[in-house]
Amino acid sequence: MQNEDDLRGLAKVMDFMRALSILFVVINIYWFCYGAIHDLGFNIGVVDKILMNFNRTAGLFTSILWTKLFAVVFLALSCLGTRGVKDEKITWPKIIASLTAGFILFFFNWWLLALPFPSEANAGLYVFTMTAGYILLLMGGVWLSRLLKNNMFDDVFNTENESFQQETRLITNEYSVNLPTRFYYKKKWNNGWANVVNPARGCVCIGSPGSGKSYAVINQFIKQQIEKGFTMYIYGAPVKVVY
């Protein structure tokens, strides 16, 4: 439950970061396309005063790049919490192409505002290229985060992340039952052992019908305990061993 609460809290933080990023994009468009926006009849006096105060105290709009840089920083932070998706193929060429195209469209479009066209046309081109660049940066950032977190290149079923190191030592004594195992870890199959060093404490073998309980476990218990000289009374179905 605590883990789920943490994940929900992280998702809310990431959403807030992305909202801040989008807010800086909107502010950039509103400030630097103000003439075209004003000609279209949009004029929010309260917002104008707030932005002018920001510019006077912090110099936020002294360069067209400042708000873009803030937008990209918050966008990158929001992508850090992105979780992997198992059914999506992600490759480096796709990531590089998306980030490169997004960077060019997002940062190198200031000259569109100085074209010898009506201000509304210039603003439209500026907004289009900036929006397209932002979407491409978002896509590239999300893909990169998924790749770095989960390495989902060819592991579509998340097998690599669900594998773990198991016991590879053979531990024996006069009572032990040792079952050979095979497990997947670090992109290769490994041989291991399930060592039951004190079977007298009680063992339970659980599985669906036909899963191989008798063949893989019960028969091995019987065989190895007989080899070690123990007397057995075996009865019933499922098989039960009594010492």
HUURGI-V134812 format. One record per backbone hydrogen bond with DSSP energy under -0.5 kcal/mol. NH is the residue of the N-H (numbers start at 1). CO is the residue of the C=O. E is the energy in kcal/mol with one decimal. If there is no record, write none. Layout:
NH	CO	E
NH	CO	E
This chain:
5	1	-2.3
6	2	-2.3
7	3	-2.2
8	4	-2.3
9	5	-2.5
10	6	-2.6
11	7	-2.4
12	8	-2.0
13	9	-2.1
14	10	-2.5
15	11	-2.3
16	12	-2.1
17	13	-2.4
18	14	-2.2
19	15	-2.2
20	16	-2.3
21	17	-2.0
22	18	-2.4
23	19	-2.3
24	20	-2.1
25	21	-1.6
26	22	-2.4
27	23	-2.5
28	24	-2.4
29	25	-2.2
30	26	-2.8
31	27	-2.6
32	28	-2.4
33	29	-1.6
34	31	-1.0
37	33	-2.3
38	34	-3.0
39	35	-2.2
40	36	-1.4
41	38	-1.4
42	37	-2.1
43	41	-0.7
45	43	-0.8
48	44	-2.2
49	45	-2.1
50	46	-2.1
51	47	-2.7
52	48	-2.3
53	49	-2.1
54	50	-2.1
55	51	-2.4
56	52	-2.2
57	53	-2.3
58	54	-2.9
59	54	-0.7
59	55	-1.0
60	54	-0.7
62	59	-1.3
66	63	-0.8
67	63	-0.5
68	64	-0.6
69	65	-2.9
70	66	-2.3
71	67	-2.1
72	68	-2.3
73	69	-2.5
74	70	-2.4
75	71	-1.9
76	72	-2.7
77	73	-2.2
78	74	-2.0
79	75	-1.4
80	76	-0.8
80	77	-0.7
81	78	-0.6
82	79	-1.5
88	85	-1.1
89	87	-0.5
90	88	-0.5
95	91	-1.9
96	92	-3.0
97	93	-2.5
98	94	-2.3
99	95	-2.7
100	96	-2.6
101	97	-2.4
102	98	-2.4
103	99	-2.5
104	100	-2.2
105	101	-2.4
106	102	-2.3
107	103	-2.3
108	104	-1.9
112	109	-1.4
113	110	-1.5
114	111	-1.3
115	112	-1.1
117	115	-2.0
122	118	-2.3
123	119	-2.6
124	120	-2.2
125	121	-2.4
126	122	-2.4
127	123	-2.8
128	124	-2.3
129	125	-2.5
130	126	-2.3
131	127	-2.5
132	128	-2.6
133	129	-2.5
134	130	-2.3
135	131	-2.4
136	132	-2.2
137	133	-2.4
138	134	-2.4
139	135	-2.6
140	136	-2.7
141	137	-2.7
142	138	-2.5
143	139	-2.5
144	140	-2.5
145	141	-2.4
146	142	-2.3
147	143	-2.5
148	144	-2.6
149	145	-2.2
150	146	-2.5
151	147	-2.1
156	154	-0.7
158	155	-1.8
162	158	-1.2
163	159	-0.5
163	160	-0.9
171	169	-0.8
172	170	-0.6
177	196	-2.2
179	177	-0.6
179	194	-2.5
180	178	-0.5
181	192	-2.7
183	190	-2.4
185	188	-2.7
188	185	-0.6
190	183	-3.3
192	181	-2.3
193	167	-2.1
194	179	-3.0
195	193	-0.7
196	177	-3.1
196	194	-0.7
197	195	-1.0
201	198	-1.6
202	199	-1.8
206	204	-0.6
211	208	-2.0
216	212	-2.5
217	213	-2.1
218	213	-2.1
219	214	-3.0
221	217	-2.5
222	218	-2.5
223	219	-2.8
224	220	-2.6
225	221	-2.2
226	222	-2.2
227	223	-2.2
228	224	-1.1
229	226	-1.8
230	225	-2.3
233	242	-1.5
235	240	-1.3
240	235	-1.2
242	233	-1.1
